[in-house]
Amino acid sequence: MEFTDLNIDCLLRIFSFCSESDLFNLCRAHSFLRNVIEMHIFQLHSLDLLMCGHRNFPKIIDRTHICMSFEDRVKVAANWLSGRYKEQQYFRRSKMFATKLVLERDWLYLTFGGYLSQHRRLKIEPLQRRYFCEITTGNKADLADFVKRKDTIFAGRVTGNCFIYEEDYATEQQLHNPNEYLRCVNFFDGVYATSTDNCCRLWQRTEEFGLLHLDQIMEFNESFKALQFNTDGKKLYGGMYTSANRRALREIDIESEFQRILNSKTISVYDLKLKDDNIIFTANFDTSFRLYDRRTDKDECVWEDPFDSSFYCLDYDGLYAVLCGTKYHSRVNLYDIRVPNKYMQLYFPRVEPRRRDDLKSSPVYSLACDSRYLFIATDRTLHVLDFKVSCAAIKDYRNIFQEMYRI
């Protein structure tokens, strides 16, 4: 009788005495054993892993380019936590620019100057260096922000011009005074939102005789740095650039036009993401990342940056992991929302100075991730960290303060 002739229950009992490395070796030894371990051990073990979990099909799976086995998920999640990755750099620029990113399964969209470029994602490397398509209009003012939903892109320029790009055609309209500085945009179905350093406006999309136009329906005196609609589009959440009473998070009811001041105690919100209709994640100027709950109307958990740096942006995997980009040294922090008051890992992209200006540390202006890759946009470069590696050096900063204390 051979080992592979044992029934599943006997095999699982034997495997229970094996370490994780032993299980990986058994997967390489025989295809039958691999299938048993994959479906009966790694599937359960990988349900709630950071960045690689698949419970309830989180949204990070929608933007992961290549399907990952459960065995791969266990390995890659361990690399995220230990800091084992390979780094590549793309689009080295001579001009500094606050690039914005949007990641999809097959495409990466990024801004530079007045252009929005679309890059194809590849199997052999993170993305194609040559853009597939470059989206712009006759106005070449710098792009401040953009949002993509399905096949529609809504982008805003710093001069207040905004355009809607659909079916390979862009329709541009002047929505704000050119003297104002446009900061952020968003939309849901036919309602579009824009905010400058002076005010926030909501617009209704209308189409007549094949012409598209945005008509103003609301205006608020507040200036928001980040805007986000909820899942049904009935509420709009805004993070103010500055709030005198330290209540920078606001909720706007689209139907009643009522604005509610939420009890999140922060002076400035640089970015926000929604976990669901009740939980809001905010990246803040006051060196904190916060989890706000609408049901209790308070910050249920607050994570402070270990080096007292402001958070410029964040991304959420749809399950338990949140990545936050900081102001200095292009650093990205990984958090587990199940673990309070603690970061899980720090990532420092490589800096190769060519000029004296490059010695200055850059903020992380935007970031995007899937289960395998982390895309980090700094002032001159796009850094891509690949965590599906087995022989890269480990850059583990989980116990950095203990090591500093020993020294």
C-alpha positions, 0 to 999 in steps of 0.5 A: 500500500502506498502513502497516496492510497490513504484516505483523506482523513488519514492524510489530514491527520498526518499533515496536522503534524507537519510544519508549513514548510513541510506542507510546501515540500509535499506539494512539490512532491506529488500532485495528489498530495498537492491537491489534498493540501491545497483544498483541505488545508491552505484554502482554510488557512488563507481565508483571512490572510492580510492582502491575500485573504479570499473570504466573501470575495474581497474587492482586491481579488477583482484587481489581482491580475493573475489568479493565485492558488491557495498555496501561493496566497499563503506564501505571498501573505507571508512575504507581505508580513516579513517584508520580502519583495522585489522592487522595480521602478517605472517612468523616471521623471525630471519634473516633480508631480503628484501622480494619481493611480487607479488599478484594475485587473488588466490596466493601470491608470496614472496621471502626469501633468495634463495627461492620463495614461493607460498601461496594460498589465502583463504576466511577466512583469507588473505593467507595460512601460509604453502606454496603451492609450493617452487621454487628454483634451485641448487644455493641458493644465495639470490634472489634480484628480480622477475617478474611474467607474466601469467605462467612465472616467471623470477627471479634474484639472487644477484650473477648474476644468473637468472632463468626462471620458467615454467611448474614446471621446472626452467632453470638457467643461469649465466647472469652477473659477480658474483662480480656484485650485481644484483638489478632488472629484468623484461621481456616482451614476449621474451625480458628479462632485467637485471641490476646490480650495474655495467650495464644493459643488454637486452637478447633475449630468444631462444629455440632449441631442447627443451633447453631454452637460453638467448642471450645478445642483448644490454648492457648499462653502467647505473645501474638501481634500477627498470625496467619496460616495457611499455604495448606493450614491445617496450620501457623499462623504468629504474630508476637509482640507482644514477644520477649525473645530477639529471635525474635518469629516462631513456627510452630505445627504444628496436628496435633502442637501443636509450636511452632517458634521461627523464626530471624527476628531481630526483637523484635516483629512487627506484621503478616505475610503469606505469599508461599507456604509457605516465604516470610513477609513481616513488618512489624516494630517495629524499623523493618524489613520482612523476607523470611524463608525457612523453607528456610534458617531466616533473614531472606534480605532486610531493608529498613530504613525510610529515616526509622526508623519502625516498620511497622504493616501490609503488603500483598502483590500476589502477585508482586513488590510489597509495600506497608508502612504506617508509624507516622508521617505516614500514610506508605506505602512501596512495595518491590520484593522483587527490589531489596534495600535500597531503596524504590521510592516513598513515598506521603504522604496529604494531611492537612487539619487542622481541629483542633489534634489533627489536627496529630499524625501518624497511623499507617497501621493497615491498608492494602489495594490492587489494581492501580489503588487504594491504600486507607489507613486512618488514625486518623480517615480512609480515604484512597484513592489512584487511580493511573489518572490522566494529569494529576495532579501527580507526588509523587516521593520516590525521590530525596528524600535526594539532594535533601536533601543538595544543599540 
